[in-house]
Structure formats: structure tokens, C-alpha cells
Amino acid sequence: MALIAVGGFQHETNTFAPTRADYGAFEAGAGRPGIQFGAAIAPAVAGANLPAAGAFDALHALGHRTVGLVWAAATPSAQVTEDAYERIAGEILRRLADAGPVDAVYLDLHGAMVAEHCEDGEGELLARVRKLVGARVPIVASLDLHANVTRAMLDIADGLVAYRSYPHVDMAATGVRAARLLDATLKLGRPMLKASRTLDYLTSIPSQCTLIEPCKSLYQSLARIEQQLGLWLSFTPGFPMADIAECGMAVFGYGADAAKTQAGAARLAGEVADAERDFVLELYSPEDAVRRARERGAPGAPVVLADTQDNPGAGGNGDTTGLLAAMIRLRAEDAVLGMLIDAPSARTAHAVGRGNRARFALGEISGLPGHVPLAGEFTVEALGDGDFIGTGPFYRGIRMQLGAMALLRSREAPGVRVVLASKKCQTADQEMFRHLGIEPKTQRLVALKSSVHFRADFQPIAKEVLVVRAPGPALADPADFRWTRLRRGMRLGPFGPVFAGPDSNLESVAK
């Protein structure tokens, strides 16, 4: 049937984060395959929970042929460097031109990429692809649930399809949906009709979890509306850590009938607007969270603490020690924190050797103002090479290559242990602990450098989950950021302050 060009370029950009994504970050991948080219893409992603994997399977099952372009992904961070963006985007375009005439293009994108020279990374890439293939070749892209969907993205693409789960357990399934929309567009012989709505308030990342309200019900409603009206419908709560004009939530849909498409988008957007109050989320201080976990946690039913503001999946570097310090200070028992991304300390642990004790200065490598490493004596309990396969719903099938890893036990608080890793990756799979001999469910307290993705594998074993506001650059409350480029009139949280411009005071509103 048709010849489909397949490529991907994924990065979730926290413009407030301390470290930028250079070309090496895409080569490393960190929790994803490193950058892949041409025919190597399909086998590299096969069997993994990734949109491109689902798209390849679905397109081939539908009888289409595919030609690989470039697929690249890097761990969330600050802006993609201009060099990395231009090298990857340029190679996508070069290979697309070399492929000759194609019938359609599928792109595995994130939707919240900001480059040093371009605040709408996906919109710019789509514009370049459109210029190359012309107006009549369909372009469909899959997006992360945390996409900041811009007007350019909506105008240029013939179809956008976003994840519906956070934790993102449906990434491959989203690739399948995107492939089917592309196939339906080809069969229709013209672009689907589209409709979109944007919302005027931001929400925190932890409150966007689809295992809890309001997103649990909103995505159930999305599926009902889509089925009732025969649409392809998406809702993206946005990535509220990107200081760009079009940061925020969006609803968008595609269908063959204009009235139904408009009605579906309007109905879902209205439900999101009505759910504003339900997006308010309780945040715990490190001390309060540790005290509660110490009181309520039990082996077989640990209390899980989400160290959300240092989440490597949202631009943190996984190296802050505020929560670990509270665990030690309050002498938590049967407690473990993972993963602290600290390659020098991991190397030191390997040099010290298993069973031996040494003085360490842990974490705080990013150089955040006022932060110093956590110093103390620790016993090296286990060592690992960081090479294993993820087994949880989010990282299932992904080969982890996290470099030297180590398990340390605090001498000051012997009930507290910490998992060290050398390469940046958020803690969202129990194998990250089992690799070093720890079974998470046997603990009383499990602290994780993650915001929500951990819930897919850890919530089933948890007595309860507490979201902790410990120090870090991935702030849980959008109102805490110093915004400069966000469009005026946006509210920085549910019923929160209104952004009136970088030189103006924030104006509170109440409803």
C-alpha cells in the first residue's frame, strides 16, 4: 500500500532546569535507546513501550511499508542546544529527501521541546517537514501527555495523538492510534477536520496523574466522547515548567464531520475547565512526609514518597539531598531512597568495596545555589553495573544502562539506605532496587526521584503515596517559577495568581 516515512525527536524541556541537552544526551538516551538511524530504528525500539514501536507494528499490520529516518530521545532537562537540534532535525530532513516521494510521514514527538534558538521545537520541525513534502502528503505525530500543543503544531500537522495515561503505560498504544489515524486519513483521501481548545490555567505535574482525580475521570470521559462521536480526541494537561508563550493545557480532535469534531472538543474542554478545583494537590515537607511514613509504613506496605522537585523526568538531575537528609535526621527505619544520580560517589563505592565503610559527600552536583553535598560515613552494602531490563509497566522491555551503581547504608541512621546510579534516569521501576538486592515491598519507607511514573510499578505495593516538596529545580507549584515569556492572563495554578507579565506583580484571583 503506502510508503510511510517514520522518525522521532523527543525532548521534554524544563526551561528552569540547570543542565541543557547536547547531542551527547541524545546519543546516551538514558532510559531510551540512543539515537538511531534508518533501518536500525525499528529493531532498536521493537517490543518496548514506545510510540514508534507501536506505530511500526500497526503500520506493517495495515499493509504499509516504512522507511526509517532518525529517532532520538534524551532525558528531560533544560533547552536542547542549537547544535543538537539542527544536527538531528537536519538529518531527519536529509533522509526524508533521500527517501524520494513518500505517501505519508509519521513522527514520534514529545510536544514540549524548547531549543536554545526556538521555543517551539516541534512546530519548527513540522514546518520544515511540511515544506519538504508539500501540502498533500499527510503528516501525523504522536505526542506525550505533557505536550504544550502550539498553534503551529495544530495548523501544520494533519493529525496529533497524545498519550492518555500518566504514568505513561500507553506509549506504544498511542503509536498504534496515530498509525490508525494516518491510515484513515490516507483512505479518506483528504485531511480530517480538526478542532481545538486551550485552557487558561496551569496545573502541577503530580496532579496530572491519571490514577487519581480529576484526570482519571477526564480521560474516561474523553474515551466516551470519542466513541460516541466517532473522533480521534486528545487532552494534554501540558508541561508547566516551560517558560514559553503557549505553555498550557489543550484539547484537540479530528473527525470526518465538522460539527461532531467541534462539539467533542468543546465538551471535553468544558469538563477540564469545570475540574479546575480538583487539580489542587497536597504537598508535604520532607520532615512531615518522613514522620508520617515512619508512623504508617510497614514491611509489605511501605509509604512511598515522591521527591517530585528533583525528578529527572521533569528536568531535575536526581542529585539533591533534601529528602535524604530528612530521612537521616529523623532516623527512619527500613527506609531507602533511589536513585541518587552521583557518578563520582558510585565510583568511590566501587573502589571502597562491598562491606567496607568510608566517608562520602553525596549528591548536589548540579551546583544549585545554597546546596552542598550531604557528608557522612556510609557502608557499601552492594554494587552493580547498572545493566538490567525494566520490568514495570512504564519501563518494561527497556534495557537500563545506568553505569556504576551502589547501595550505601548511613552510619548515623542505620535504618536509612540510598541507591546511587551514574546516569540520569528517574526512579520508576522496582528493578532499579532489585539490581542491588533490595525488594522494595519489604521496606517501610521508599523515597523515589520521580513525580508520577513510579506509580505504575510502586503504587500497587504502597500503603499510601505522599508527594514531597523537597529542594530541586522541577518545582511542583507553577506559581513558584519566575516566568518571563508565558502569555499574559494565564493562571499559575488552579484558582492561582494571574501572570501579568515579567515586569508586573502577580495578581491573585478567587473564584
C-alpha positions as CSV (number, residue, x, y, z in Angstrom):
1,M,0.0,0.0,0.0
2,A,1.5,3.3,1.1
3,L,5.2,4.2,1.8
4,I,5.4,5.9,5.2
5,A,8.4,7.8,6.5
6,V,9.0,7.2,10.2
7,G,11.1,9.4,12.5
8,G,11.2,10.7,16.0
9,F,12.6,13.5,18.1
10,Q,11.7,13.6,21.7
11,H,12.7,16.0,24.5
12,E,10.7,17.4,27.4
13,T,12.2,20.8,28.2
14,N,12.2,22.4,31.6
15,T,13.5,25.8,30.8
16,F,14.2,26.4,34.5
17,A,16.4,23.4,34.9
18,P,20.2,23.7,35.3
19,T,21.5,21.4,32.5
20,R,21.0,21.6,28.7
21,A,20.6,18.7,26.3
22,D,23.5,18.5,23.9
23,Y,24.0,16.0,21.1
24,G,25.6,13.6,23.6
25,A,22.4,13.5,25.7
26,F,20.6,12.1,22.6
27,E,23.4,9.6,22.0
28,A,23.1,8.4,25.6
29,G,19.3,8.0,25.6
30,A,19.2,7.2,29.3
31,G,16.2,5.0,29.7
32,R,15.5,5.1,26.0
33,P,17.6,3.7,23.1
34,G,20.4,6.1,22.0
35,I,19.9,7.9,18.7
36,Q,19.1,5.6,15.8
37,F,19.2,6.0,12.0
38,G,17.3,4.5,9.1
39,A,16.7,0.8,9.2
40,A,18.2,0.5,12.7
41,I,15.2,2.3,14.2
42,A,12.6,-0.5,14.1
43,P,14.7,-3.2,15.7
44,A,16.0,-0.7,18.3
45,V,12.5,0.1,19.6
46,A,10.9,-3.3,19.0
47,G,9.0,-4.7,22.0
48,A,9.5,-1.5,24.1
49,N,6.7,0.7,25.5
50,L,7.5,3.5,22.9
51,P,5.2,5.2,20.4
52,A,7.5,4.4,17.5
53,A,7.4,0.7,18.4
54,G,3.6,0.6,18.3
55,A,3.5,2.7,15.1
56,F,5.8,0.4,13.2
57,D,3.8,-2.7,14.3
58,A,0.5,-1.1,13.3
59,L,1.6,0.3,10.0
60,H,3.1,-3.0,8.9
61,A,-0.1,-4.8,10.1
62,L,-2.1,-2.4,8.0
63,G,-0.1,-3.4,4.9
64,H,2.1,-0.3,4.7
65,R,5.8,-0.1,4.0
66,T,8.0,2.1,6.2
67,V,11.3,3.9,5.7
68,G,13.2,4.9,8.8
69,L,14.6,8.5,9.2
70,V,16.1,9.3,12.6
71,W,14.8,8.5,16.1
72,A,16.3,10.4,19.0
73,A,15.3,11.0,22.7
74,A,17.1,12.5,25.7
75,T,16.3,12.7,29.3
76,P,14.3,15.8,30.3
77,S,16.5,18.8,31.0
78,A,16.8,22.5,30.1
79,Q,16.9,23.6,26.5
80,V,18.1,21.5,23.6
81,T,21.3,23.1,22.3
82,E,21.1,24.7,18.9
83,D,23.8,22.3,17.7
84,A,21.9,19.2,18.8
85,Y,18.6,20.4,17.4
86,E,20.0,21.4,14.0
87,R,22.0,18.2,13.7
88,I,19.1,15.9,14.4
89,A,16.4,17.9,12.6
90,G,18.8,18.3,9.6
91,E,19.4,14.6,9.4
92,I,15.7,13.8,9.6
93,L,15.1,16.2,6.6
94,R,18.1,14.9,4.7
95,R,17.0,11.3,5.0
96,L,13.4,12.2,4.2
97,A,14.6,13.9,1.0
98,D,16.7,10.9,0.1
99,A,13.8,8.6,0.6
100,G,12.2,10.1,-2.5
101,P,8.4,10.6,-2.8
102,V,6.6,9.2,0.3
103,D,2.9,8.8,0.8
104,A,2.8,10.0,4.4
105,V,5.0,10.9,7.4
106,Y,4.7,9.6,11.0
107,L,6.7,11.4,13.7
108,D,7.2,10.2,17.3
109,L,7.4,13.6,19.1
110,H,7.1,14.9,22.6
111,G,5.4,18.2,22.2
112,A,7.3,20.2,24.9
113,M,10.7,20.7,23.3
114,V,12.4,24.1,23.6
115,A,15.7,24.7,21.8
116,E,18.2,27.4,22.5
117,H,17.1,29.2,19.3
118,C,13.5,28.1,19.0
119,E,10.8,27.9,21.8
120,D,8.5,25.6,19.7
121,G,10.8,22.8,18.7
122,E,8.1,20.5,17.3
123,G,6.3,23.3,15.5
124,E,9.5,24.2,13.7
125,L,10.3,20.6,12.8
126,L,6.8,20.1,11.5
127,A,7.1,23.3,9.4
128,R,10.4,22.1,7.8
129,V,8.9,18.6,7.1
130,R,5.8,20.2,5.5
131,K,7.9,22.4,3.3
132,L,9.8,19.4,2.1
133,V,6.9,17.0,1.4
134,G,4.3,19.5,0.3
135,A,0.7,20.2,1.3
136,R,-0.8,16.9,0.1
137,V,1.3,14.4,2.0
138,P,-0.3,13.6,5.4
139,I,1.8,14.2,8.5
140,V,0.7,12.6,11.7
141,A,2.5,12.7,15.0
142,S,2.2,11.1,18.4
143,L,2.7,13.3,21.5
144,D,3.4,13.0,25.1
145,L,0.6,13.7,27.6
146,H,2.7,16.6,28.8
147,A,2.9,18.3,25.4
148,N,2.4,22.1,25.2
149,V,0.5,22.0,22.0
150,T,1.1,25.1,19.9
151,R,-1.0,26.7,17.2
152,A,1.8,25.9,14.7
153,M,1.7,22.2,15.6
154,L,-2.1,22.1,15.2
155,D,-2.1,24.1,11.9
156,I,0.7,22.1,10.2
157,A,0.1,18.5,11.2
158,D,-2.8,16.6,9.8
159,G,-3.2,14.6,13.0
160,L,-1.8,14.7,16.6
161,V,-2.5,11.9,19.0
162,A,-1.4,12.1,22.7
163,Y,-0.9,9.6,25.5
164,R,-3.9,9.0,27.8
165,S,-2.0,7.7,30.8
166,Y,0.3,9.2,33.4
167,P,2.3,7.0,34.3
168,H,2.8,6.6,30.5
169,V,1.9,3.0,30.2
170,D,0.2,3.5,26.8
171,M,3.1,5.0,24.8
172,A,3.2,2.1,22.4
173,A,-0.6,2.1,22.2
174,T,-0.5,5.8,21.3
175,G,1.8,4.9,18.4
176,V,-0.8,2.4,17.3
177,R,-3.6,5.0,17.5
178,A,-1.5,7.5,15.5
179,A,-0.8,4.9,12.8
180,R,-4.5,4.1,12.5
181,L,-5.4,7.8,12.2
182,L,-2.8,8.1,9.5
183,D,-4.2,5.1,7.7
184,A,-7.8,6.5,8.0
185,T,-6.5,9.8,6.6
186,L,-5.0,8.1,3.6
187,K,-8.2,6.1,2.9
188,L,-10.3,9.3,3.2
189,G,-8.1,11.0,0.6
190,R,-8.1,14.3,2.4
191,P,-7.1,15.6,5.9
192,M,-9.5,15.0,8.7
193,L,-11.4,18.1,10.0
194,K,-9.9,19.4,13.2
195,A,-11.0,21.3,16.3
196,S,-9.0,22.5,19.4
197,R,-9.5,24.4,22.6
198,T,-6.9,25.8,25.1
199,L,-7.4,26.3,28.8
200,D,-6.4,29.4,30.8
201,Y,-4.7,27.8,33.9
202,L,-1.7,25.6,34.6
203,T,-1.6,22.5,36.7
204,S,1.3,20.8,38.6
205,I,2.8,17.7,37.2
206,P,1.8,15.4,40.1
207,S,-1.8,16.5,39.9
208,Q,-1.9,15.2,36.2
209,C,-1.7,11.6,37.3
210,T,-4.4,9.5,35.6
211,L,-4.6,7.1,38.5
212,I,-6.2,9.8,40.7
213,E,-8.8,12.5,40.2
214,P,-9.5,14.6,38.2
215,C,-7.6,13.1,35.3
216,K,-8.9,9.6,36.0
217,S,-12.4,10.7,35.2
218,L,-11.4,13.2,32.5
219,Y,-9.7,10.5,30.4
220,Q,-12.7,8.2,30.9
221,S,-14.9,10.9,29.6
222,L,-12.6,11.5,26.7
223,A,-12.9,7.9,25.6
224,R,-16.7,8.0,25.9
225,I,-17.0,11.3,23.8
226,E,-14.6,9.9,21.2
227,Q,-16.6,6.7,20.8
228,Q,-20.0,8.4,20.8
229,L,-19.0,11.0,18.1
230,G,-16.5,8.9,16.1
231,L,-13.5,11.1,16.7
232,W,-9.8,11.0,17.4
233,L,-9.7,13.0,20.6
234,S,-6.8,14.1,22.9
235,F,-6.3,16.1,26.0
236,T,-2.8,17.3,27.0
237,P,-2.6,18.8,30.5
238,G,0.7,20.4,29.4
239,F,4.2,20.7,30.8
240,P,4.1,23.6,33.3
241,M,7.9,24.0,33.5
242,A,8.4,25.5,30.1
243,D,8.6,29.3,30.0
244,I,7.1,29.8,26.5
245,A,4.1,31.8,25.4
246,E,2.0,28.7,24.6
247,C,2.7,26.6,27.7
248,G,-0.6,25.1,29.0
249,M,-3.4,22.6,28.6
250,A,-5.1,21.8,25.3
251,V,-7.9,19.7,23.9
252,F,-7.9,18.7,20.2
253,G,-9.6,16.3,17.9
254,Y,-10.0,15.0,14.4
255,G,-13.0,13.6,12.5
256,A,-14.8,13.4,9.2
257,D,-17.7,15.5,10.4
258,A,-17.0,19.2,11.3
259,A,-20.0,19.6,13.7
260,K,-19.2,16.5,15.7
261,T,-15.5,17.3,15.9
262,Q,-16.2,20.8,17.2
263,A,-18.8,19.5,19.6
264,G,-16.4,16.8,21.0
265,A,-13.6,19.2,21.6
266,A,-15.8,21.8,23.2
267,R,-17.5,19.3,25.5
268,L,-14.2,17.9,26.8
269,A,-12.6,21.3,27.2
270,G,-15.6,22.3,29.3
271,E,-15.2,19.3,31.6
272,V,-11.5,20.2,32.0
273,A,-12.4,23.8,32.9
274,D,-15.0,22.5,35.4
275,A,-12.4,20.2,37.1
276,E,-10.1,23.1,38.0
277,R,-10.6,22.8,41.7
278,D,-9.9,19.1,41.7
279,F,-6.3,19.7,40.3
280,V,-5.3,21.2,43.7
281,L,-2.8,18.7,45.3
282,E,-1.5,18.4,48.8
283,L,2.3,18.7,49.1
284,Y,4.3,17.5,52.1
285,S,7.5,19.0,53.6
286,P,10.3,16.4,53.8
287,E,10.1,16.3,57.6
288,D,6.3,15.8,57.6
289,A,6.5,13.2,55.0
290,V,9.2,11.2,56.8
291,R,7.3,11.4,60.1
292,R,4.1,10.2,58.5
293,A,5.9,7.3,56.7
294,R,7.7,6.3,59.9
295,E,4.3,6.1,61.7
296,R,2.3,4.4,59.0
297,G,4.7,2.4,56.9
298,A,5.2,-1.4,57.4
299,P,7.1,-4.1,55.7
300,G,4.8,-5.3,52.9
301,A,3.0,-1.9,52.8
302,P,5.6,0.9,52.6
303,V,4.8,4.5,52.4
304,V,6.1,5.8,49.1
305,L,7.5,9.4,49.0
306,A,7.7,11.1,45.6
307,D,10.7,13.5,45.6
308,T,9.0,15.3,42.7
309,Q,11.0,18.5,42.6
310,D,14.2,16.6,41.7
311,N,12.6,14.3,39.2
312,P,15.0,13.6,36.3
313,G,11.9,13.0,34.2
314,A,11.0,16.7,34.6
315,G,14.4,18.4,34.3
316,G,15.9,17.7,37.7
317,N,19.3,15.9,37.8
318,G,18.3,13.5,40.6
319,D,21.1,14.7,42.8
320,T,19.6,16.8,45.5
321,T,19.7,15.5,49.1
322,G,17.0,17.4,51.0
323,L,14.7,14.4,51.4
324,L,17.6,12.0,52.2
325,A,18.9,14.4,54.8
326,A,15.4,14.4,56.5
327,M,15.4,10.6,56.5
328,I,18.8,10.5,58.2
329,R,18.0,13.3,60.6
330,L,14.7,11.7,61.7
331,R,16.3,8.2,61.8
332,A,13.8,6.5,59.6
333,E,13.8,2.7,59.7
334,D,13.7,0.2,56.9
335,A,14.0,3.2,54.6
336,V,15.6,3.5,51.2
337,L,15.9,6.4,48.7
338,G,16.6,5.9,45.0
339,M,18.1,6.8,42.7
340,L,20.6,9.5,43.7
341,I,22.5,10.3,40.5
342,D,26.1,10.7,41.6
343,A,28.7,9.0,39.4
344,P,31.7,10.1,41.5
345,S,30.3,8.6,44.7
346,A,29.3,5.4,42.8
347,R,32.9,5.1,41.6
348,T,34.1,5.7,45.1
349,A,31.9,3.0,46.4
350,H,33.3,0.5,43.9
351,A,36.8,1.5,44.9
352,V,36.0,1.1,48.6
353,G,34.4,-2.3,48.0
354,R,31.4,-4.2,49.4
355,G,31.2,-4.4,53.1
356,N,33.6,-1.6,53.8
357,R,32.9,1.9,55.2
358,A,34.1,5.3,54.0
359,R,33.2,8.9,54.2
360,F,31.1,10.2,51.3
361,A,30.0,13.6,50.1
362,L,26.7,12.7,48.3
363,G,24.9,14.5,45.6
364,E,24.4,18.2,44.8
365,I,26.5,18.0,41.7
366,S,24.2,20.4,39.8
367,G,25.5,23.4,41.7
368,L,22.1,24.8,42.7
369,P,22.6,27.9,44.8
370,G,22.9,27.2,48.5
371,H,23.2,23.4,48.0
372,V,26.1,21.4,49.4
373,P,26.7,17.7,49.3
374,L,25.5,15.5,52.1
375,A,28.6,14.4,54.1
376,G,28.7,11.4,56.3
377,E,30.0,7.9,56.8
378,F,28.3,5.1,54.8
379,T,28.8,1.4,54.5
380,V,28.9,-0.1,51.0
381,E,26.3,-2.9,51.0
382,A,26.0,-3.8,47.4
383,L,27.5,-2.9,44.0
384,G,26.1,-3.2,40.4
385,D,27.0,-2.4,36.9
386,G,23.6,-0.7,36.1
387,D,22.8,-3.1,33.2
388,F,19.4,-4.7,33.5
389,I,15.9,-4.8,31.9
390,G,13.0,-2.8,33.2
391,T,10.0,-5.0,34.2
392,G,7.5,-2.4,35.5
393,P,4.6,-1.1,33.3
394,F,6.5,2.1,32.4
395,Y,10.0,0.9,31.6
396,R,9.0,-2.7,30.6
397,G,11.4,-4.1,28.0
398,I,13.8,-1.1,28.2
399,R,17.4,-2.0,28.7
400,M,18.8,0.1,31.5
401,Q,22.4,1.1,31.3
402,L,22.9,3.3,34.3
403,G,26.6,2.9,34.8
404,A,28.2,2.0,38.2
405,M,25.6,1.6,40.9
406,A,25.9,1.2,44.6
407,L,23.8,0.7,47.8
408,L,25.0,2.7,50.8
409,R,23.8,2.5,54.4
410,S,24.1,5.5,56.7
411,R,26.2,5.1,59.8
412,E,24.4,7.9,61.6
413,A,21.0,6.4,60.8
414,P,21.5,2.7,60.1
415,G,17.9,2.3,59.0
416,V,18.4,4.5,56.0
417,R,20.0,3.3,52.7
418,V,20.5,5.1,49.4
419,V,20.8,3.7,45.9
420,L,23.4,5.5,43.7
421,A,23.5,5.5,39.9
422,S,25.8,7.1,37.5
423,K,23.5,8.1,34.6
424,K,20.4,10.3,34.9
425,C,17.1,8.4,34.9
426,Q,14.0,8.8,37.0
427,T,13.2,6.0,39.5
428,A,10.1,4.4,38.1
429,D,10.9,0.6,38.1
430,Q,11.4,-1.8,41.0
431,E,14.3,-3.4,39.2
432,M,16.4,-0.3,40.0
433,F,16.3,-1.6,43.6
434,R,16.4,-5.3,42.9
435,H,19.5,-4.8,40.9
436,L,21.2,-4.1,44.2
437,G,19.4,-6.8,46.2
438,I,16.5,-4.7,47.6
439,E,12.9,-5.8,47.4
440,P,11.0,-2.5,47.7
441,K,7.9,-4.0,49.2
442,T,9.9,-5.2,52.3
443,Q,10.6,-1.6,53.3
444,R,8.7,0.7,55.5
445,L,9.6,3.9,53.5
446,V,10.6,4.1,49.8
447,A,11.6,7.5,48.5
448,L,11.8,8.0,44.8
449,K,13.2,10.6,42.4
450,S,10.1,10.7,40.3
451,S,6.8,12.6,40.1
452,V,4.2,10.1,38.8
453,H,5.7,7.5,36.5
454,F,6.7,5.5,39.6
455,R,3.1,4.9,40.5
456,A,2.7,2.3,37.7
457,D,5.1,-0.1,39.5
458,F,5.1,1.2,43.1
459,Q,1.6,2.2,43.9
460,P,0.3,-1.4,43.9
461,I,2.7,-2.2,46.8
462,A,2.3,1.2,48.7
463,K,0.2,1.8,51.8
464,E,0.0,5.4,50.6
465,V,1.8,7.8,48.3
466,L,2.9,11.2,49.5
467,V,4.1,14.0,47.2
468,V,7.1,15.8,48.8
469,R,8.2,19.4,48.2
470,A,11.9,18.8,48.8
471,P,14.5,21.1,47.2
472,G,15.0,20.8,43.4
473,P,14.5,22.6,40.1
474,A,11.3,20.9,39.0
475,L,9.0,22.9,41.1
476,A,5.7,21.3,41.9
477,D,3.8,24.6,42.0
478,P,3.9,26.6,38.7
479,A,3.4,29.8,40.7
480,D,6.9,29.3,42.2
481,F,8.7,29.8,38.9
482,R,9.9,33.2,37.7
483,W,8.0,33.4,34.4
484,T,9.1,35.8,31.6
485,R,7.6,34.5,28.3
486,L,4.3,33.0,29.3
487,R,1.3,34.7,27.7
488,R,-0.4,37.2,29.9
489,G,-3.7,36.2,31.6
490,M,-2.6,32.6,32.3
491,R,-3.3,31.5,35.9
492,L,-0.3,29.8,37.5
493,G,-2.3,27.0,39.1
494,P,-5.9,26.2,39.9
495,F,-7.5,29.4,41.0
496,G,-3.9,30.7,41.3
497,P,-2.3,34.0,40.5
498,V,-2.6,35.6,37.1
499,F,0.5,36.2,35.1
500,A,0.5,39.8,34.1
501,G,4.0,40.0,32.5
502,P,7.6,39.7,33.7
503,D,7.7,43.2,35.0
504,S,4.4,43.1,36.8
505,N,3.3,41.7,40.1
506,L,1.2,38.6,40.1
507,E,-2.4,39.3,40.6
508,S,-4.4,36.9,42.7
509,V,-7.8,35.8,41.6
510,A,-10.5,33.9,43.5
511,K,-13.5,32.0,42.2
